Amino acid sequence: MTTVAEILKSKADSTVHSIAPTATVYEALRLMADKSIGALLVKEGDAIVGIITERDYARKIALMGRTSMETLVRDVMTSSVLCVHPPQSSEECMQLMTGRRLRHLPVLDNGKLVGMISIGDLVKDIISEQKFIIEQLEHYITGGGR
């Protein structure tokens, strides 16, 4: 079973991008587009005060008749941010994400932000694990395991 720490090590870019709550939603969208990511942590100094995602934009701006140029991140961000820790398993994270309908989880180690994992990271890990098991079974079936 893979841990969050192992998933973070396997990521090509472990940078966690963030934005201030006083920034506009447009600025958040621009940063997400520039970095090809779907979420930003909202931080005041080192403190995580929320998270803003593409889903927040779709539901709280576009569908509510607001404009991204005038609306502040703090007005649409999700304030209660669930976090995970490096020793937690990918299975625990998947259960948390599917149960709470989340796509991104910040990773804290002793209270310090060390990364962020996405549902895509977990799916990639699961596919990799399944591929390994299939290869081992094929090796065993063809006699390579004797």
C-alpha positions in Angstrom: 0.0 0.0 0.0 1.4 3.4 -1.1 1.7 6.2 1.4 1.1 9.9 0.8 4.9 10.5 1.2 5.6 8.1 -1.6 3.1 9.7 -3.9 4.6 13.1 -3.2 8.1 11.8 -4.0 6.8 10.4 -7.4 5.3 13.8 -8.5 7.4 15.7 -11.1 6.5 19.0 -9.5 5.7 19.2 -5.8 5.1 23.0 -5.7 2.0 24.0 -3.9 0.6 27.2 -5.4 -1.4 29.5 -3.2 -3.2 32.8 -3.3 -4.3 35.4 -0.8 -8.0 35.7 0.2 -8.0 39.3 -0.9 -7.1 38.4 -4.5 -9.8 38.4 -7.1 -11.2 35.1 -8.4 -9.9 36.2 -11.8 -6.4 36.3 -10.4 -6.9 32.8 -9.0 -8.2 31.5 -12.3 -5.3 33.0 -14.2 -2.8 31.4 -11.8 -4.6 28.0 -12.1 -4.5 28.3 -15.9 -0.9 29.4 -16.0 0.2 26.4 -13.8 -2.3 23.9 -15.3 -3.8 23.1 -11.9 -7.3 22.8 -10.6 -7.0 24.3 -7.2 -5.1 26.8 -5.1 -4.6 26.9 -1.4 -5.7 30.2 0.1 -3.2 31.4 2.6 -2.6 34.3 5.0 1.1 34.2 5.7 1.8 30.5 6.5 -1.7 29.8 7.6 -4.1 27.9 5.3 -7.4 29.7 5.5 -9.1 27.9 2.5 -9.0 26.4 -0.9 -10.4 27.6 -4.2 -11.0 25.2 -7.1 -12.3 25.3 -10.6 -15.5 23.8 -9.2 -15.9 26.8 -6.9 -15.7 29.1 -9.9 -18.3 27.1 -11.8 -20.8 26.9 -9.0 -20.2 30.1 -7.1 -19.4 32.6 -9.8 -20.6 31.5 -13.2 -23.9 30.0 -12.0 -24.6 32.8 -9.5 -24.2 35.7 -11.9 -21.1 37.1 -10.3 -18.0 38.3 -12.1 -14.5 36.9 -11.4 -13.0 40.3 -11.8 -15.0 41.8 -8.9 -15.4 38.8 -6.6 -12.8 38.1 -4.0 -11.4 34.7 -3.3 -12.5 34.8 0.3 -16.1 35.2 -0.8 -16.2 31.9 -2.7 -13.4 29.7 -1.2 -14.0 26.6 0.8 -13.0 27.5 4.4 -12.8 24.1 6.0 -9.8 22.4 4.4 -9.2 18.8 5.1 -5.6 17.8 5.2 -3.7 14.5 5.2 -0.2 13.5 6.5 2.7 11.7 4.8 2.3 8.3 6.5 -1.4 8.0 5.5 -2.2 5.4 2.8 -3.5 6.2 -0.7 -6.5 4.0 0.2 -7.3 6.3 3.2 -7.0 9.4 0.9 -9.2 7.8 -1.8 -11.9 7.1 0.8 -11.7 10.6 2.2 -11.9 12.1 -1.3 -14.8 10.0 -2.5 -16.7 10.3 0.8 -16.4 14.0 0.9 -16.4 14.6 -2.8 -13.0 16.3 -2.8 -10.4 16.4 -5.6 -7.4 18.0 -3.7 -5.9 17.3 -0.3 -3.0 19.4 1.2 -0.4 17.4 3.0 0.9 18.6 6.4 3.9 17.2 8.2 4.1 18.4 11.8 1.8 21.3 11.0 4.0 22.4 8.0 2.6 22.3 4.4 4.8 19.8 2.4 2.6 19.2 -0.7 -0.8 18.6 -2.2 -2.2 15.5 -3.7 -5.0 15.3 -6.2 -7.5 12.6 -7.2 -5.4 12.2 -10.4 -2.3 11.4 -8.3 -4.2 8.7 -6.5 -5.7 7.2 -9.7 -2.2 7.2 -11.3 -0.9 5.4 -8.2 -3.7 2.8 -8.2 -3.1 2.1 -11.9 0.6 1.6 -11.3 -0.1 -0.8 -8.5 -2.6 -2.8 -10.6 -0.1 -2.9 -13.5 2.6 -4.3 -11.2 0.2 -7.0 -9.9 -0.8 -8.0 -13.4 2.8 -8.3 -14.5 3.6 -10.5 -11.5 0.6 -12.7 -12.2 1.6 -13.0 -15.9 5.1 -13.9 -14.8 3.8 -16.5 -12.4 1.4 -18.0 -15.0 4.0 -18.3 -17.7 6.3 -20.2 -15.4 8.7 -17.4 -14.5 7.8 -17.8 -10.9 9.3 -21.3 -10.4 
